[in-house]
Amino acid sequence: MDNTDIATQPPAPPAPADRPTPAQQKRAERGATRPGDRIFLGLSRGSGILLLVIMAAIAVFLTYRASLVLSKNEGNFLTTFEWNATATPPVFGIAVLAFGTIVTSIIAMLIAVPVAVGIALFLTHYAPKKLSGVIGYVIDLLAAVPSIVYGLWGALFLVPHMTGLYSWLDDYFGWTGIFSWQGGAPRTLLAVGVLLAIMILPIITNVSREVFRQAPQMHQEAALALGATRWEVIRMSVIPFGRSGVISASMLGLGRALGETMAVATVLSPDFLIHASLLDPGGGTFAQNIAAKFSEANDQGRDALIASGLVLFVITLLVNGAARMIIARRKEYSGANA
């Protein structure tokens, strides 16, 4: 081979040693090379750390104040059916409050989640665009209504109109004992659950609607091309894709139901008894009890209320942790992996 042939040959590709290694590429991707990137990285990291610090500070404060009064409590904090935290010695327990909080939240979720998912599917896949926009605007307004307004509406309108439902439940399901009604004002845990369901309905609907809108259009078109009906498209393509989003929306609604205060205090007739029937007036929740007794409590009584708030704090953390585990197990349906 002469020198002319060597000169006309194309240059050889760079040696593999000249290319960045995978480790070097990862370091380059993680590192912020521009000032704006470094500032944004610092702000983002600082925000995450600040959130953890705030959560830890809340937990430490609640634990410390609760420990001051729990050591003086003459009753069992978990099983006592009494709240007399201002006495000497104090006697109080959260059995009724935990029962009422969990029962009303379950009732609210059983009513709100199916209705919210149905509304979201109707708005995204059935309703005309103009009608969908109007209904979506109304739902957004409902999500912005203050809780005290819901409470006043529940006390003045919802509760007086619950007697017909209570009579029907007593006639057909009173034999179960859970829905037996002896008359009286329907200021019960069931009424609170219905009111909470109405309050959390807009939150779950809005988030579910946005999740269903992100369902891959190609998957839906492919299902239609194979002869699937609209419901089959929703069942096979839309709902599996949005399942994790619906769970997240439900947890947001459940968080509001667990911590709702003024609406529950306006509707419920509180007492410290656990009733076998959901139609018997009485009961209580953590947030309602704190709102009702905080202003008249002394330092010892406030510490007892803080102790009950600590239990609600732990319940909320457990619920959100369980939701994250469920979503992580179904991450293949998330929009990022679609």
N, C-alpha and C positions, 0 to 999 in steps of 0.2 A: 504494500500500500504506500503510495507516494504522499508527499506533503499536501498536494492539492485536495486529495480525498479527505485527509484529516481536517483541513480547513473548512470544507463544506459540510462536515457532519454537525448535527445540532448539539448544543451544549448538554452535558450530562446532567441529570436531575441532582439536586442537592443530596448529600449523604444523609441517612436517617439521623445521624448524630446532630445535624444542624437544626432539626425540627424540635419544637418544644415537646417535652414528655407529657403524658397525661397528668402527672402530679403538678407540673409547671402550669398547665392550662387551668387546672382547678384553682391553683393559687392566684392566677391572674383574674379568673372570674370572681373569686371571693374578695379580692383586694379592690379598694377604691382608689383609682389612679387620678381622678380629677377632684378639685376642691369641693365641688357641689356633691359629688358622690360621697366623699368622706363626711361632709356635714350631714347629709341625709342618713348615712349609715349610723352616725353617732346619735342623731335625734331618734331614729327608730329603735336602736338598742337601748337608749336611755328611757324611752317611753315604756318599753317592755319591762325593764328593771324597776321603774317607778311603780308600775302596776303591781308587780310582785311585792314590793315594799309596802304599798298601801294595804294590800290584802293581808300581809303578815302583821301589820300594825293593828288592823281591825281585829284579827284573831287574838293577838296578845292582849289588847284592851278588854275585849269581851271576856276572855278567860280570867284575867286578873280580877275584874270587878265581880264576876260570877263566883270566884273562889272565896271572896270575902264573906258572902252571905250563905253559900252552900254549907260551909262548916258550922253555921249556927242553925240551920234548918232542922226542925224537930220531925218533919215528915219526910217521906221518901219522895225525892224530887221527880222520879219517873212515874210513880203510881198513886200519889196522893190526889184525892178528889176535893181539893180545897185550895183557896188562895187567900191567905191571911198573912202577907209578908210584913205588915207593919206591926204585928203583935210582938210581944216579948215573952217567950221566944217565938220566932216566926215559924209558921207552918204553911207550906205551899208545895204544889206539885203541878206537873204539866200534862197529866194523863188526859184530861178533858181537852186541853188546848191542842195537843198533838192529834187526838182523834178528830176533832173538828177541822183542823187545817188539812189533814190528809183526805178526809171524806169529801169536803167541799171542793178540793182541787181535783179529785178523781171524777166527781160529778161534772165539773166544768169541762174537763178534758174529754170525757165520754160524749158530751153534747157538742162541744165546739170543734174538735178535730175533724170528724166526718163532714160536718156542715161546711167548714172552712175549705177543706180539700174539694168538696163538690162545687163550691162557688168558684174556687180558683180554676178548676177544670172547665167550668162553664164559660168563664170570662176568656180563657185562652184558646178554647177549641170549639165552642158552640155559638157564643153570642156574637152578633154583628159588631163591627169595630166601634161604631158610634155608641151603641148600647153598652158595650164593654167599658168604654171610656167614662160614661156617666156613672155606672155602678162602681167602677174603681175609684172615682172621685169621691163618691159618697162614703165608701169604705175608709178612704184616707181621712175624711172628716171624723168618722166615728172613732178612729184610732187616736185622734187629738182631743177628744172630749175628756175633761177632768174627771177623776174618779168620784168626787163629791157629787157631781151632776148625776152620774149613774146611781149613786146611793139615794139621792132624793127621788129620782124617777122610780127606783125600786121600791122605796118605802111608800110613795104616794100612789103609784099606779100598778106596779108588778104584784106586790104582796096582796092588795085587795082583790086582784083578779086571779089569784092562785087557788081560791076555794073550790072552783069547779074542777080543776085538775086534781086536787086533793080528794074530793068526793069520788071521782072516777077511779083513782088509784086505790082508795079504800074499798070500793065496791068489788073490783076485779082482782086486786092483789093484796088486800088487807090480810088474807089468810097467811101470808108469809111473815107477818109481824113487822117487816121492814117498812111497809106502806100502810100500816093501820093508822087511822086518824080518829081522834076522840073529839074533834071540834076545836074551837079556839082560833086565835090569830095565827095565820100561817107564816110567822117569823121564825123559820126553821132553817136547818142546814140545807135542805133541798132548795129552798128559795134562794139562799146565798149561792149555792152551786149554779143555779140557773142564771143569776145575775152575773157571776164571774164568767160564765160561758159567753154571755153577751159582750162582756168587757174584753175578753181575750180573742174573740172571733176576728176582729179586724187585723190584729197582729199576725195571726196564723195565716189568714187569707192573703195578706199582702206579700209575705215572704214566699208562700207556696206559689202564688201567681207568678212572681218573678222567676222562681226556679223552673216552673213548667214552661215558661217562655224560652228558656235556654235549651230545651230538649233538641237534640240534633234533627234538623229538618230532613236530612238525607235518610235517616232511619225511618222516619214517618212515611216519607215518600216510597221507600222500598217496601214497607209493609202494605201500603195501599196498592202498590203495583203487583204484589203477590195475592191480592184479593181480600185483604183484611178489611173489616168494617171499621168505622171511626172508633167505636168502643174498643175493638181489638187493638187498634193502633195505640190508644191511650194505655190500655192494660199492659201491652208488651213493650212499648217504647218510652212513653212519657212517664208513667208512674215509677218504673224501675230507675229511670234516670234521676227523677226528683225525690226519691225516697229519703236520701240523707238530708236534703233540704227541708222536707216536710218534718223530719225528726227535729232538726234545728229550730224550725218555726214553732213546733209544739213545745219545745223546751223554753223558748222565750215566753210563750203564753203561760206555761206552767209556773215560770218564775214570777210573773205578775200575779197569778192566782194565789201563790203561796204567801206573797208579801202584801196583798191588798189590805188596806186598813179602813179608810173612811166609808167606803161602800158597804163593807161587811158590818161595821159598827152601826151604820144607819138602819140596816135591814134586820139584823139578828137580835133576838131577845136573849141575852147571855145568862147562863147559869153554869154551875160546876157539877153537872151530872151528864153521864153518857146514856142517851136514850136509845132503846132498841129500834124505835121507829124513826125514820128520817122526817116524818111529818109531825113529830112532837116538837113544840117550841122549846128552845134552849140550846145549850152548847156554847162553844167559843173557839176562837182561833188565836194563834200567837200574836199576830199583828193587831187584831181587834182588842185583845186584852191589854197590850202595851198602850194603845191609844186611849183606852178608857181609864186606866189606872195611873198613868204616869204623872199627871198633873197633881193628883192628891197624895201621892206616895212620898214618904220620907226617904232619907238616904238609903236605908236598909231596903225599903220597898223598891226603890229604883234599881238597886243592885240585883234584886230578885227578877225584876223585869228584864234586865240586861242578861241574866242567866237564861231566861226563856228565849231571848233574842239570839243567844249563842246557839241554842238548839236549832232554831230556824236557820241560822247561818250554816250549820253543819248539814242540815237536810238539803239546803239549796246546793251546797258543794257536791254532795253525793248524787243528787239528781243530774247535775250538769256533767259530773264525771261519768255516770252511766250513759248519758247521751253521747258523750265523746267516744266511749268505747263502742257503742252501737254504730256510730258513723264510721269509725275507723275500720270496723269489720266489713262495711259495705262501701269502701272507698272506690271500688271499681265502678260505682254508679255516679261518682261525682263528675261535675262538669270539666274538671281539669283532666280527667282520664277518658273523656268521651271520644 
